Amino acid sequence: MTPRDVDPFDLPEWLGSPGVLWRSEEGLRSGHLVRGTLAGGAGEELDCSLLAVDEAYPAPVVDDAVRTRVHQAWHHGQALLLELDDMLTIAIPGRRLDADLVMEALARLARAVGASPEEYAVLLRIGSARR
């Protein structure tokens, strides 16, 4: 499926409020795509994945044009937001995700929707196997 750009202004307004939590559904060791959910203080939820775009084996995860835009956005302190498989996806340079990249990606999302990164929280899983 071809990713589609997402404008931060089209995202739900509650993402700009204090108390947003992103929680991973799988461990960071699960690969270049980690699925998760954003949750607001009033019970709102939005599926949100993180995608490391430089993984190329057995096939590239995105085309070169998207990869280039991801790196450009990151270089300028932003994150490229995509819709991939009907899910908000934060595209991140690199082949794998680690805690620092996850924290930075969510901070960039917070700024994109007008929130303070200090108002966001992250809950990570470290395992790689799903139960």
TORVO-153026 format. One record per atom (N, C-alpha, C): residue in one letter; atom name; residue number from 1; x, y, z. Coordinates in steps of 0.001 Angstrom, whole numbers, plus 500000, padded with zeros to 6 digits. Each point is the difference from the previous one (the first is absolute). Layout:
<atoms>
type / atom / seq / x / y / z
A / CA / NUM / X / Y / Z;
...
</atoms>
This chain:
<atoms>
type / atom / seq / x / y / z
M / N / 1 / 500839 / 498813 / 500000;
M / CA / 1 / 499161 / 501187 / 500000;
M / C / 1 / 500884 / 501250 / 500000;
T / N / 2 / 499590 / 500989 / 499253;
T / CA / 2 / 500735 / 501250 / 499904;
T / C / 2 / 499623 / 500914 / 501160;
P / N / 3 / 501007 / 500524 / 500714;
P / CA / 3 / 499671 / 500909 / 501104;
P / C / 3 / 499473 / 501334 / 499482;
R / N / 4 / 499118 / 500599 / 500785;
R / CA / 4 / 499431 / 501305 / 499684;
R / C / 4 / 500408 / 500972 / 501093;
D / N / 5 / 500390 / 501219 / 499612;
D / CA / 5 / 500379 / 501016 / 500980;
D / C / 5 / 498809 / 500371 / 500883;
V / N / 6 / 500286 / 500278 / 501253;
V / CA / 6 / 498988 / 500448 / 500957;
V / C / 6 / 500390 / 501399 / 500472;
D / N / 7 / 499070 / 500913 / 499918;
D / CA / 7 / 500203 / 501359 / 500490;
D / C / 7 / 499693 / 500011 / 501496;
P / N / 8 / 500925 / 500485 / 500839;
P / CA / 8 / 499733 / 500024 / 501448;
P / C / 8 / 498712 / 500750 / 500370;
F / N / 9 / 499605 / 500969 / 499167;
F / CA / 9 / 498773 / 500748 / 500281;
F / C / 9 / 498743 / 499163 / 499776;
D / N / 10 / 500131 / 498861 / 499324;
D / CA / 10 / 498863 / 499098 / 499786;
D / C / 10 / 499863 / 498958 / 501106;
L / N / 11 / 500924 / 499997 / 500939;
L / CA / 11 / 499953 / 499029 / 501099;
L / C / 11 / 499035 / 500475 / 501084;
P / N / 12 / 499526 / 499085 / 500834;
P / CA / 12 / 499062 / 500394 / 501057;
P / C / 12 / 500574 / 501084 / 500918;
E / N / 13 / 499145 / 500919 / 500385;
E / CA / 13 / 500403 / 501136 / 500822;
E / C / 13 / 500569 / 499574 / 501353;
W / N / 14 / 499525 / 498884 / 500545;
W / CA / 14 / 500446 / 499579 / 501331;
W / C / 14 / 501489 / 499660 / 500038;
L / N / 15 / 500626 / 499777 / 498842;
L / CA / 15 / 501442 / 499730 / 499989;
L / C / 15 / 500808 / 501218 / 500439;
G / N / 16 / 499393 / 501173 / 499953;
G / CA / 16 / 500660 / 501212 / 500458;
G / C / 16 / 499782 / 500290 / 501472;
S / N / 17 / 499316 / 499114 / 500682;
S / CA / 17 / 499692 / 500180 / 501421;
S / C / 17 / 501034 / 499289 / 500879;
P / N / 18 / 500094 / 500425 / 501263;
P / CA / 18 / 500898 / 499298 / 500931;
P / C / 18 / 499526 / 498571 / 500260;
G / N / 19 / 500935 / 499141 / 500344;
G / CA / 19 / 499652 / 498655 / 500432;
G / C / 19 / 499858 / 498977 / 498902;
V / N / 20 / 500626 / 500202 / 498848;
V / CA / 20 / 499942 / 499005 / 498924;
V / C / 20 / 501048 / 498923 / 500269;
L / N / 21 / 499595 / 498748 / 499826;
L / CA / 21 / 500875 / 498852 / 500222;
L / C / 21 / 500094 / 499191 / 498715;
W / N / 22 / 501233 / 499667 / 499569;
W / CA / 22 / 500184 / 499031 / 498917;
W / C / 22 / 500508 / 498723 / 500647;
R / N / 23 / 499306 / 498896 / 499707;
R / CA / 23 / 500438 / 498708 / 500537;
R / C / 23 / 500205 / 499038 / 498843;
S / N / 24 / 501098 / 499277 / 500065;
S / CA / 24 / 500296 / 499047 / 498938;
S / C / 24 / 499213 / 498720 / 500226;
E / N / 25 / 499602 / 499389 / 498913;
E / CA / 25 / 499298 / 498724 / 500058;
E / C / 25 / 500957 / 498834 / 499875;
E / N / 26 / 501218 / 500290 / 499563;
E / CA / 26 / 501027 / 498968 / 499845;
E / C / 26 / 501334 / 500609 / 500410;
G / N / 27 / 500969 / 499146 / 500210;
G / CA / 27 / 501303 / 500469 / 500447;
G / C / 27 / 500789 / 500695 / 498912;
L / N / 28 / 500911 / 500851 / 500424;
L / CA / 28 / 500843 / 500706 / 499055;
L / C / 28 / 500877 / 499050 / 499202;
R / N / 29 / 500253 / 498815 / 500528;
R / CA / 29 / 500820 / 499015 / 499298;
R / C / 29 / 499224 / 499251 / 498920;
S / N / 30 / 498741 / 500358 / 499809;
S / CA / 30 / 499172 / 499278 / 499031;
S / C / 30 / 500308 / 500377 / 498561;
G / N / 31 / 500784 / 501044 / 499779;
G / CA / 31 / 500369 / 500343 / 498633;
G / C / 31 / 499872 / 501473 / 499690;
H / N / 32 / 499897 / 500297 / 498718;
H / CA / 32 / 499986 / 501390 / 499540;
H / C / 32 / 498641 / 500680 / 500161;
L / N / 33 / 498946 / 499241 / 500286;
L / CA / 33 / 498662 / 500549 / 500198;
L / C / 33 / 499503 / 499588 / 501380;
V / N / 34 / 499687 / 500997 / 500821;
V / CA / 34 / 499459 / 499726 / 501327;
V / C / 34 / 498637 / 500659 / 500088;
R / N / 35 / 498996 / 499182 / 500183;
R / CA / 35 / 498629 / 500504 / 500110;
R / C / 35 / 499739 / 500483 / 501424;
G / N / 36 / 499166 / 501006 / 500087;
G / CA / 36 / 499670 / 500539 / 501306;
G / C / 36 / 498703 / 500773 / 499953;
T / N / 37 / 499678 / 500612 / 501128;
T / CA / 37 / 498764 / 500756 / 500131;
T / C / 37 / 500268 / 501276 / 500769;
L / N / 38 / 499450 / 501093 / 499513;
L / CA / 38 / 499994 / 501261 / 500728;
L / C / 38 / 498701 / 500058 / 500797;
A / N / 39 / 500085 / 500393 / 501246;
A / CA / 39 / 498804 / 500097 / 500839;
A / C / 39 / 499975 / 501353 / 500686;
G / N / 40 / 498813 / 500586 / 500059;
G / CA / 40 / 499809 / 501283 / 500666;
G / C / 40 / 499394 / 499809 / 501373;
G / N / 41 / 499998 / 501065 / 500763;
G / CA / 41 / 499514 / 499949 / 501377;
G / C / 41 / 498520 / 499725 / 500145;
A / N / 42 / 499214 / 500247 / 498953;
A / CA / 42 / 498553 / 499783 / 500091;
A / C / 42 / 499575 / 498701 / 499313;
G / N / 43 / 500958 / 499098 / 499813;
G / CA / 43 / 499679 / 498695 / 499416;
G / C / 43 / 500100 / 499925 / 498490;
E / N / 44 / 500457 / 501066 / 499352;
E / CA / 44 / 500158 / 499970 / 498547;
E / C / 44 / 501178 / 499102 / 499640;
E / N / 45 / 499914 / 499358 / 498838;
E / CA / 45 / 501102 / 499163 / 499527;
E / C / 45 / 500160 / 500137 / 498502;
L / N / 46 / 501258 / 499841 / 499556;
L / CA / 46 / 500333 / 500050 / 498583;
L / C / 46 / 501168 / 499055 / 499767;
D / N / 47 / 499818 / 499049 / 499090;
D / CA / 47 / 501097 / 499106 / 499645;
D / C / 47 / 501130 / 500813 / 499389;
C / N / 48 / 501235 / 499712 / 500414;
C / CA / 48 / 501148 / 500766 / 499516;
C / C / 48 / 501244 / 499110 / 500026;
S / N / 49 / 500543 / 499739 / 498824;
S / CA / 49 / 501204 / 499181 / 499880;
S / C / 49 / 501225 / 500861 / 499818;
L / N / 50 / 501144 / 499413 / 500264;
L / CA / 50 / 501287 / 500616 / 499722;
L / C / 50 / 500700 / 499127 / 498963;
L / N / 51 / 500549 / 500632 / 498968;
L / CA / 51 / 500611 / 499267 / 498892;
L / C / 51 / 501407 / 500503 / 499743;
A / N / 52 / 500979 / 499107 / 500142;
A / CA / 52 / 501384 / 500313 / 499632;
A / C / 52 / 500120 / 499730 / 498500;
V / N / 53 / 500239 / 501038 / 499222;
V / CA / 53 / 499844 / 499909 / 498543;
V / C / 53 / 501216 / 499483 / 499244;
D / N / 54 / 501133 / 499814 / 500672;
D / CA / 54 / 501204 / 499591 / 499279;
D / C / 54 / 500170 / 498483 / 499892;
E / N / 55 / 499097 / 499227 / 500563;
E / CA / 55 / 500081 / 498544 / 499865;
E / C / 55 / 499771 / 499633 / 498537;
A / N / 56 / 500879 / 499190 / 499454;
A / CA / 56 / 499909 / 499681 / 498571;
A / C / 56 / 500034 / 498506 / 499715;
Y / N / 57 / 500000 / 499150 / 501008;
Y / CA / 57 / 500043 / 498559 / 499764;
Y / C / 57 / 498787 / 499352 / 500620;
P / N / 58 / 499283 / 499189 / 499328;
P / CA / 58 / 500248 / 499490 / 498648;
P / C / 58 / 499585 / 500960 / 498895;
A / N / 59 / 499295 / 501083 / 500361;
A / CA / 59 / 499611 / 501015 / 499016;
A / C / 59 / 499921 / 501341 / 500730;
P / N / 60 / 500215 / 501103 / 499292;
P / CA / 60 / 499874 / 501309 / 500649;
P / C / 60 / 498591 / 500198 / 500561;
V / N / 61 / 499923 / 500636 / 501169;
V / CA / 61 / 498684 / 500204 / 500619;
V / C / 61 / 499251 / 501179 / 499390;
V / N / 62 / 500728 / 500964 / 499438;
V / CA / 62 / 499400 / 501122 / 499276;
V / C / 62 / 500878 / 500285 / 498791;
D / N / 63 / 499465 / 500732 / 499051;
D / CA / 63 / 500802 / 500319 / 498816;
D / C / 63 / 501002 / 501117 / 500321;
D / N / 64 / 500923 / 500221 / 499082;
D / CA / 64 / 501073 / 500970 / 500221;
D / C / 64 / 499482 / 501417 / 500222;
A / N / 65 / 498939 / 500373 / 499320;
A / CA / 65 / 499459 / 501357 / 500152;
A / C / 65 / 499490 / 500225 / 501423;
V / N / 66 / 499275 / 499043 / 500538;
V / CA / 66 / 499489 / 500121 / 501374;
V / C / 66 / 501165 / 499992 / 500973;
R / N / 67 / 500939 / 499102 / 499803;
R / CA / 67 / 501179 / 499920 / 500873;
R / C / 67 / 500743 / 501338 / 500051;
T / N / 68 / 500177 / 500607 / 498851;
T / CA / 68 / 500686 / 501295 / 499934;
T / C / 68 / 499232 / 501056 / 500776;
R / N / 69 / 498680 / 500028 / 499855;
R / CA / 69 / 499178 / 500986 / 500718;
R / C / 69 / 500058 / 499779 / 501509;
V / N / 70 / 500056 / 498740 / 500417;
V / CA / 70 / 500108 / 499686 / 501428;
V / C / 70 / 501299 / 500574 / 500556;
H / N / 71 / 501098 / 499760 / 499291;
H / CA / 71 / 501293 / 500506 / 500455;
H / C / 71 / 500038 / 501528 / 500000;
Q / N / 72 / 499399 / 500625 / 498993;
Q / CA / 72 / 499960 / 501466 / 499950;
Q / C / 72 / 499211 / 500572 / 501170;
A / N / 73 / 498833 / 499437 / 500260;
A / CA / 73 / 499179 / 500477 / 501118;
A / C / 73 / 500763 / 499852 / 501319;
W / N / 74 / 500624 / 498844 / 500198;
W / CA / 74 / 500733 / 499737 / 501251;
W / C / 74 / 501158 / 500983 / 500152;
H / N / 75 / 500683 / 500267 / 498914;
H / CA / 75 / 501129 / 500941 / 500018;
H / C / 75 / 499544 / 501390 / 500451;
H / N / 76 / 498768 / 500357 / 499685;
H / CA / 76 / 499464 / 501315 / 500350;
H / C / 76 / 499202 / 499987 / 501313;
G / N / 77 / 500161 / 498943 / 500791;
G / CA / 77 / 499354 / 499947 / 501308;
G / C / 77 / 498543 / 499594 / 499972;
Q / N / 78 / 499556 / 499429 / 498881;
Q / CA / 78 / 498613 / 499583 / 499858;
Q / C / 78 / 499938 / 498485 / 499791;
A / N / 79 / 498805 / 499489 / 499937;
A / CA / 79 / 499791 / 498589 / 499656;
A / C / 79 / 498943 / 499958 / 498907;
L / N / 80 / 500222 / 499144 / 499012;
L / CA / 80 / 499015 / 499819 / 498943;
L / C / 80 / 498910 / 499072 / 500516;
L / N / 81 / 498763 / 500479 / 499932;
L / CA / 81 / 498848 / 499210 / 500436;
L / C / 81 / 499348 / 499402 / 498772;
L / N / 82 / 499742 / 498700 / 500054;
L / CA / 82 / 499423 / 499270 / 498877;
L / C / 82 / 498784 / 499224 / 500451;
E / N / 83 / 499157 / 499682 / 499045;
E / CA / 83 / 498945 / 499009 / 500233;
E / C / 83 / 500440 / 498751 / 499270;
L / N / 84 / 500192 / 498936 / 500739;
L / CA / 84 / 500452 / 498733 / 499449;
L / C / 84 / 499104 / 498905 / 500554;
D / N / 85 / 499378 / 499236 / 499124;
D / CA / 85 / 499049 / 498964 / 500425;
D / C / 85 / 498914 / 500580 / 500906;
D / N / 86 / 499462 / 501160 / 499616;
D / CA / 86 / 498929 / 500678 / 500738;
D / C / 86 / 500398 / 500374 / 501428;
M / N / 87 / 501282 / 500228 / 500224;
M / CA / 87 / 500476 / 500341 / 501328;
M / C / 87 / 500965 / 501181 / 499920;
L / N / 88 / 499873 / 500939 / 500934;
L / CA / 88 / 500980 / 501061 / 500108;
L / C / 88 / 501350 / 499363 / 500266;
T / N / 89 / 501007 / 500428 / 499261;
T / CA / 89 / 501340 / 499440 / 500136;
T / C / 89 / 501014 / 501131 / 500031;
I / N / 90 / 500856 / 499977 / 501008;
I / CA / 90 / 501083 / 500968 / 500088;
I / C / 90 / 501220 / 499347 / 499352;
A / N / 91 / 500470 / 500594 / 498904;
A / CA / 91 / 501131 / 499448 / 499258;
A / C / 91 / 501297 / 500547 / 500587;
I / N / 92 / 500943 / 499091 / 500234;
I / CA / 92 / 501238 / 500329 / 500693;
I / C / 92 / 501184 / 499480 / 499190;
P / N / 93 / 501061 / 500794 / 499850;
P / CA / 93 / 501202 / 499488 / 499341;
P / C / 93 / 500619 / 498866 / 500828;
G / N / 94 / 500558 / 499034 / 499326;
G / CA / 94 / 500672 / 498900 / 500693;
G / C / 94 / 499427 / 498660 / 499612;
R / N / 95 / 500645 / 498948 / 500510;
R / CA / 95 / 499570 / 498627 / 499701;
R / C / 95 / 499226 / 499374 / 501156;
R / N / 96 / 500268 / 500449 / 501210;
R / CA / 96 / 499352 / 499457 / 501189;
R / C / 96 / 499640 / 501155 / 500934;
L / N / 97 / 499107 / 499724 / 500907;
L / CA / 97 / 499570 / 500994 / 500977;
L / C / 97 / 500637 / 499717 / 501350;
D / N / 98 / 500337 / 501046 / 500702;
D / CA / 98 / 500450 / 499866 / 501377;
D / C / 98 / 499252 / 501040 / 500835;
A / N / 99 / 500199 / 499962 / 501288;
A / CA / 99 / 499242 / 500884 / 500892;
A / C / 99 / 500228 / 501478 / 499671;
D / N / 100 / 501248 / 500369 / 499702;
D / CA / 100 / 500273 / 501403 / 499685;
D / C / 100 / 499264 / 500452 / 498745;
L / N / 101 / 499997 / 499171 / 498957;
L / CA / 101 / 499293 / 500358 / 498764;
L / C / 101 / 498495 / 500105 / 500228;
V / N / 102 / 499463 / 499088 / 500793;
V / CA / 102 / 498563 / 500039 / 500300;
V / C / 102 / 499653 / 501291 / 500733;
M / N / 103 / 500784 / 500344 / 501007;
M / CA / 103 / 499738 / 501219 / 500760;
M / C / 103 / 500094 / 501232 / 499095;
E / N / 104 / 501007 / 500034 / 499143;
E / CA / 104 / 500161 / 501139 / 499095;
E / C / 104 / 498843 / 500070 / 499004;
A / N / 105 / 499578 / 498866 / 499463;
A / CA / 105 / 498890 / 499984 / 499043;
A / C / 105 / 498717 / 500528 / 500637;
L / N / 106 / 499714 / 499586 / 501226;
L / CA / 106 / 498791 / 500471 / 500672;
L / C / 106 / 500112 / 501471 / 500388;
A / N / 107 / 501195 / 500460 / 500327;
A / CA / 107 / 500193 / 501426 / 500276;
A / C / 107 / 499723 / 500816 / 498745;
R / N / 108 / 500445 / 499498 / 498854;
R / CA / 108 / 499762 / 500709 / 498740;
R / C / 108 / 498520 / 499989 / 499634;
L / N / 109 / 499311 / 498901 / 500279;
L / CA / 109 / 498553 / 499967 / 499778;
L / C / 109 / 499317 / 501030 / 500887;
A / N / 110 / 500380 / 500044 / 501269;
A / CA / 110 / 499391 / 500957 / 500931;
A / C / 110 / 500157 / 501430 / 499479;
R / N / 111 / 501207 / 500352 / 499591;
R / CA / 111 / 500218 / 501356 / 499477;
R / C / 111 / 499180 / 500245 / 498736;
A / N / 112 / 499855 / 498976 / 499158;
A / CA / 112 / 499251 / 500160 / 498748;
A / C / 112 / 498524 / 500307 / 500247;
V / N / 113 / 499458 / 499509 / 501111;
V / CA / 113 / 498583 / 500247 / 500302;
V / C / 113 / 499817 / 501123 / 501017;
G / N / 114 / 501080 / 500710 / 500310;
G / CA / 114 / 499906 / 501148 / 500886;
G / C / 114 / 500050 / 499684 / 501474;
A / N / 115 / 500474 / 498826 / 500355;
A / CA / 115 / 500104 / 499621 / 501410;
A / C / 115 / 501444 / 500112 / 500460;
S / N / 116 / 500177 / 500028 / 501290;
S / CA / 116 / 501335 / 499963 / 500576;
S / C / 116 / 500427 / 498537 / 500120;
P / N / 117 / 501197 / 499653 / 499532;
P / CA / 117 / 500457 / 498614 / 500137;
P / C / 117 / 500004 / 499516 / 501453;
E / N / 118 / 500161 / 500922 / 500942;
E / CA / 118 / 500003 / 499612 / 501411;
E / C / 118 / 498640 / 499480 / 500458;
E / N / 119 / 498955 / 500274 / 499232;
E / CA / 119 / 498649 / 499548 / 500347;
E / C / 119 / 499693 / 498605 / 499445;
Y / N / 120 / 500906 / 499445 / 499206;
Y / CA / 120 / 499819 / 498668 / 499425;
Y / C / 120 / 500761 / 498977 / 500842;
A / N / 121 / 499496 / 498784 / 500030;
A / CA / 121 / 500667 / 498898 / 500691;
A / C / 121 / 500084 / 498812 / 499048;
V / N / 122 / 500972 / 499126 / 500257;
V / CA / 122 / 500227 / 498842 / 499138;
V / C / 122 / 500103 / 498759 / 500871;
L / N / 123 / 499305 / 498943 / 499590;
L / CA / 123 / 500064 / 498709 / 500669;
L / C / 123 / 500519 / 498983 / 498980;
L / N / 124 / 501187 / 499465 / 500257;
L / CA / 124 / 500646 / 499092 / 499053;
L / C / 124 / 499959 / 498562 / 500473;
R / N / 125 / 499999 / 499107 / 499057;
R / CA / 125 / 500207 / 498581 / 500249;
R / C / 125 / 501394 / 499678 / 499479;
I / N / 126 / 500721 / 499145 / 500692;
I / CA / 126 / 501358 / 499710 / 499565;
I / C / 126 / 500145 / 498642 / 499329;
G / N / 127 / 499040 / 499136 / 500166;
G / CA / 127 / 500091 / 498675 / 499381;
G / C / 127 / 499722 / 500045 / 498525;
S / N / 128 / 500261 / 498891 / 499327;
S / CA / 128 / 499753 / 499957 / 498573;
S / C / 128 / 498871 / 499060 / 499622;
A / N / 129 / 499613 / 499114 / 500882;
A / CA / 129 / 498973 / 499022 / 499657;
A / C / 129 / 498625 / 500495 / 500424;
R / N / 130 / 499034 / 499713 / 499151;
R / CA / 130 / 498597 / 500310 / 500341;
R / C / 130 / 499419 / 498819 / 500752;
R / N / 131 / 499095 / 500267 / 500899;
R / CA / 131 / 499328 / 498920 / 500735;
R / C / 131 / 498657 / 499722 / 499391;
</atoms>
